[in-house]
Amino acid sequence: MTEHLLRKAKKGDSDAFCRLMDMQTQSMYKIARSYLKNDEDAADAIQDAILSCYENLPDLKNNKYFKTWLTRILINKCKDILHRKKLTLYTDQVPDTPFYEEDFETSEWNQLLAPLDEKYRSILLLYYMEGFNTTDISQILNMKENTVKTRLQRGRRILAEAYQYQIKEEHA
């Protein structure tokens, strides 16, 4: 179904493009939220990624890499927002964050990944939550596959050590 919608969207069918984006929204939200930590910035990154996708979709050479391509666009938009935020001086340190509900699994996963360095968190998220393999992740993040494998292994080890420490504290 995705392939059919993708072909139609590349030919300019806006309904097919909207349906294609609807299918990707949840995945895009998880990725953007893991990078940006708040809903407003995540929504901005998603909106920018969708616009860029719409404008550049005809240039996508191989349809089977659509999700990888879209994810890479989204991550670049997230990085742009983070870069802009570093350049902005904030006068109000308490942001207004809206209440939102997220499913239990996602909130647990975000809590587990929160203390990790971004270089491990993004790879673990793409691998475990989004189901990308190490080859796809290396393309999305524009890094060598061996680097992805190393960071995946280190991220797992850091999580395991943190979890073991937490268990020991609870039983002490």
C-alpha positions as a LaTeX table, in Angstrom:
\begin{tabular}{lrrr}
\hline
Residue & $x$ (\AA) & $y$ (\AA) & $z$ (\AA) \\
\hline
Met1 & 0.00 & 0.00 & 0.00 \\
Thr2 & 2.81 & 2.40 & 0.85 \\
Glu3 & 4.42 & 1.81 & $-2.54$ \\
His4 & 1.15 & 2.60 & $-4.34$ \\
Leu5 & 0.62 & 5.81 & $-2.31$ \\
Leu6 & 4.22 & 6.81 & $-2.87$ \\
Arg7 & 3.94 & 6.47 & $-6.64$ \\
Lys8 & 0.72 & 8.53 & $-6.65$ \\
Ala9 & 2.22 & 11.18 & $-4.35$ \\
Lys10 & 5.30 & 11.50 & $-6.58$ \\
Lys11 & 2.93 & 12.27 & $-9.47$ \\
Gly12 & 1.38 & 15.12 & $-7.47$ \\
Asp13 & $-1.60$ & 13.42 & $-5.81$ \\
Ser14 & $-1.99$ & 15.47 & $-2.61$ \\
Asp15 & $-4.49$ & 13.03 & $-1.05$ \\
Ala16 & $-2.01$ & 10.17 & $-1.47$ \\
Phe17 & 0.72 & 12.34 & 0.08 \\
Cys18 & $-1.50$ & 13.18 & 3.08 \\
Arg19 & $-2.33$ & 9.51 & 3.62 \\
Leu20 & 1.37 & 8.65 & 3.36 \\
Met21 & 2.23 & 11.27 & 5.97 \\
Asp22 & $-0.59$ & 10.07 & 8.25 \\
Met23 & 1.01 & 6.62 & 8.19 \\
Gln24 & 4.36 & 8.11 & 9.30 \\
Thr25 & 3.18 & 10.61 & 11.92 \\
Gln26 & 3.51 & 8.44 & 15.02 \\
Ser27 & 6.99 & 7.30 & 14.06 \\
Met28 & 8.04 & 10.87 & 13.26 \\
Tyr29 & 6.67 & 12.11 & 16.59 \\
Lys30 & 8.67 & 9.54 & 18.59 \\
Ile31 & 11.88 & 10.47 & 16.81 \\
Ala32 & 11.35 & 14.23 & 17.02 \\
Arg33 & 10.32 & 14.04 & 20.69 \\
Ser34 & 13.42 & 12.04 & 21.58 \\
Tyr35 & 15.61 & 14.71 & 20.02 \\
Leu36 & 13.78 & 17.84 & 21.09 \\
Lys37 & 12.16 & 16.97 & 24.45 \\
Asn38 & 9.01 & 19.06 & 23.97 \\
Asp39 & 5.89 & 18.87 & 21.88 \\
Glu40 & 6.05 & 22.32 & 20.30 \\
Asp41 & 9.53 & 21.82 & 18.87 \\
Ala42 & 8.67 & 18.27 & 17.81 \\
Ala43 & 5.60 & 19.56 & 15.96 \\
Asp44 & 7.70 & 22.25 & 14.25 \\
Ala45 & 10.30 & 19.69 & 13.15 \\
Ile46 & 7.61 & 17.35 & 11.83 \\
Gln47 & 5.91 & 20.17 & 9.94 \\
Asp48 & 9.22 & 21.27 & 8.40 \\
Ala49 & 10.07 & 17.67 & 7.47 \\
Ile50 & 6.67 & 17.12 & 5.83 \\
Leu51 & 7.05 & 20.33 & 3.80 \\
Ser52 & 10.55 & 19.36 & 2.72 \\
Cys53 & 9.36 & 15.87 & 1.86 \\
Tyr54 & 6.50 & 17.28 & $-0.23$ \\
Glu55 & 8.84 & 19.61 & $-2.11$ \\
Asn56 & 11.54 & 16.98 & $-2.72$ \\
Leu57 & 9.54 & 13.76 & $-3.12$ \\
Pro58 & 9.90 & 13.68 & $-6.91$ \\
Asp59 & 13.69 & 13.58 & $-6.39$ \\
Leu60 & 13.54 & 10.37 & $-4.33$ \\
Lys61 & 15.24 & 7.83 & $-6.57$ \\
Asn62 & 14.40 & 4.55 & $-4.86$ \\
Asn63 & 10.96 & 4.24 & $-3.25$ \\
Lys64 & 12.04 & 1.44 & $-0.90$ \\
Tyr65 & 14.17 & 3.98 & 1.00 \\
Phe66 & 11.28 & 6.39 & 1.57 \\
Lys67 & 11.09 & 5.90 & 5.36 \\
Thr68 & 14.87 & 6.14 & 5.71 \\
Trp69 & 14.90 & 9.29 & 3.58 \\
Leu70 & 12.02 & 10.88 & 5.51 \\
Thr71 & 13.62 & 10.02 & 8.86 \\
Arg72 & 16.88 & 11.61 & 7.77 \\
Ile73 & 15.04 & 14.78 & 6.76 \\
Leu74 & 13.28 & 14.83 & 10.14 \\
Ile75 & 16.50 & 14.37 & 12.11 \\
Asn76 & 18.13 & 17.19 & 10.15 \\
Lys77 & 15.15 & 19.43 & 10.95 \\
Cys78 & 15.48 & 18.49 & 14.64 \\
Lys79 & 19.17 & 19.36 & 14.56 \\
Asp80 & 18.33 & 22.71 & 12.93 \\
Ile81 & 15.92 & 23.51 & 15.76 \\
Leu82 & 18.48 & 22.50 & 18.41 \\
His83 & 21.06 & 24.69 & 16.70 \\
Arg84 & 18.68 & 27.67 & 16.61 \\
Lys85 & 17.82 & 27.17 & 20.29 \\
Lys86 & 21.50 & 27.32 & 21.22 \\
Leu87 & 21.70 & 30.69 & 19.49 \\
Thr88 & 18.61 & 32.05 & 21.23 \\
Leu89 & 18.77 & 33.73 & 24.62 \\
Tyr90 & 15.74 & 32.80 & 26.70 \\
Thr91 & 14.34 & 35.25 & 29.23 \\
Asp92 & 11.66 & 32.88 & 30.55 \\
Gln93 & 13.14 & 29.64 & 31.85 \\
Val94 & 9.80 & 27.92 & 32.57 \\
Pro95 & 8.21 & 26.75 & 29.33 \\
Asp96 & 4.48 & 26.27 & 29.00 \\
Thr97 & 4.17 & 22.63 & 28.04 \\
Pro98 & 0.77 & 21.23 & 27.19 \\
Phe99 & $-0.50$ & 18.07 & 28.79 \\
Tyr100 & $-0.50$ & 15.13 & 26.44 \\
Glu101 & $-1.11$ & 11.46 & 26.83 \\
Glu102 & 1.35 & 8.97 & 25.55 \\
Asp103 & 1.05 & 5.26 & 25.78 \\
Phe104 & 2.72 & 3.55 & 28.72 \\
Glu105 & 5.32 & 1.78 & 26.60 \\
Thr106 & 6.53 & 5.01 & 25.01 \\
Ser107 & 6.75 & 6.88 & 28.32 \\
Glu108 & 8.71 & 4.00 & 29.89 \\
Trp109 & 11.03 & 3.94 & 26.90 \\
Asn110 & 11.60 & 7.72 & 27.07 \\
Gln111 & 12.39 & 7.50 & 30.79 \\
Leu112 & 14.83 & 4.69 & 30.14 \\
Leu113 & 16.61 & 6.57 & 27.35 \\
Ala114 & 16.53 & 10.05 & 28.91 \\
Pro115 & 19.86 & 9.86 & 30.78 \\
Leu116 & 21.74 & 8.54 & 27.74 \\
Asp117 & 23.93 & 10.75 & 25.60 \\
Glu118 & 22.16 & 11.74 & 22.35 \\
Lys119 & 24.56 & 9.68 & 20.22 \\
Tyr120 & 23.32 & 6.49 & 21.92 \\
Arg121 & 19.70 & 7.53 & 22.46 \\
Ser122 & 18.94 & 8.23 & 18.81 \\
Ile123 & 20.45 & 4.94 & 17.63 \\
Leu124 & 18.61 & 2.89 & 20.28 \\
Leu125 & 15.35 & 4.64 & 19.40 \\
Leu126 & 15.74 & 4.05 & 15.67 \\
Tyr127 & 16.77 & 0.43 & 16.22 \\
Tyr128 & 14.30 & $-0.71$ & 18.88 \\
Met129 & 11.29 & 1.58 & 18.53 \\
Glu130 & 11.33 & 2.21 & 14.79 \\
Gly131 & 12.74 & $-1.13$ & 13.63 \\
Phe132 & 15.51 & 0.20 & 11.42 \\
Asn133 & 18.53 & $-2.03$ & 10.89 \\
Thr134 & 22.10 & $-0.79$ & 11.35 \\
Thr135 & 22.55 & $-0.17$ & 7.62 \\
Asp136 & 19.47 & 2.07 & 7.48 \\
Ile137 & 20.50 & 3.89 & 10.66 \\
Ser138 & 23.95 & 4.57 & 9.21 \\
Gln139 & 22.28 & 6.15 & 6.16 \\
Ile140 & 19.81 & 8.16 & 8.25 \\
Leu141 & 22.49 & 9.54 & 10.57 \\
Asn142 & 25.13 & 9.76 & 7.85 \\
Met143 & 27.74 & 7.71 & 9.69 \\
Lys144 & 29.62 & 4.48 & 9.14 \\
Glu145 & 27.71 & 1.30 & 9.92 \\
Asn146 & 30.48 & 0.15 & 12.28 \\
Thr147 & 30.02 & 3.36 & 14.27 \\
Val148 & 26.29 & 2.61 & 14.54 \\
Lys149 & 27.03 & $-0.94$ & 15.70 \\
Thr150 & 29.54 & 0.29 & 18.28 \\
Arg151 & 27.17 & 2.93 & 19.66 \\
Leu152 & 24.31 & 0.43 & 19.73 \\
Gln153 & 26.46 & $-1.97$ & 21.73 \\
Arg154 & 27.69 & 0.77 & 24.11 \\
Gly155 & 24.19 & 2.15 & 24.56 \\
Arg156 & 22.93 & $-1.30$ & 25.49 \\
Arg157 & 25.78 & $-1.72$ & 27.98 \\
Ile158 & 25.15 & 1.70 & 29.57 \\
Leu159 & 21.45 & 0.87 & 29.94 \\
Ala160 & 22.22 & $-2.55$ & 31.40 \\
Glu161 & 24.67 & $-1.06$ & 33.92 \\
Ala162 & 22.23 & 1.68 & 34.92 \\
Tyr163 & 19.42 & $-0.84$ & 35.30 \\
Gln164 & 21.59 & $-3.19$ & 37.40 \\
Tyr165 & 22.59 & $-0.28$ & 39.64 \\
Gln166 & 18.95 & 0.70 & 40.10 \\
Ile167 & 17.96 & $-2.87$ & 41.00 \\
Lys168 & 20.78 & $-3.11$ & 43.55 \\
Glu169 & 19.71 & 0.18 & 45.18 \\
Glu170 & 16.09 & $-0.96$ & 45.45 \\
His171 & 17.12 & $-4.21$ & 47.18 \\
Ala172 & 19.66 & $-2.62$ & 49.54 \\
\hline
\end{tabular}
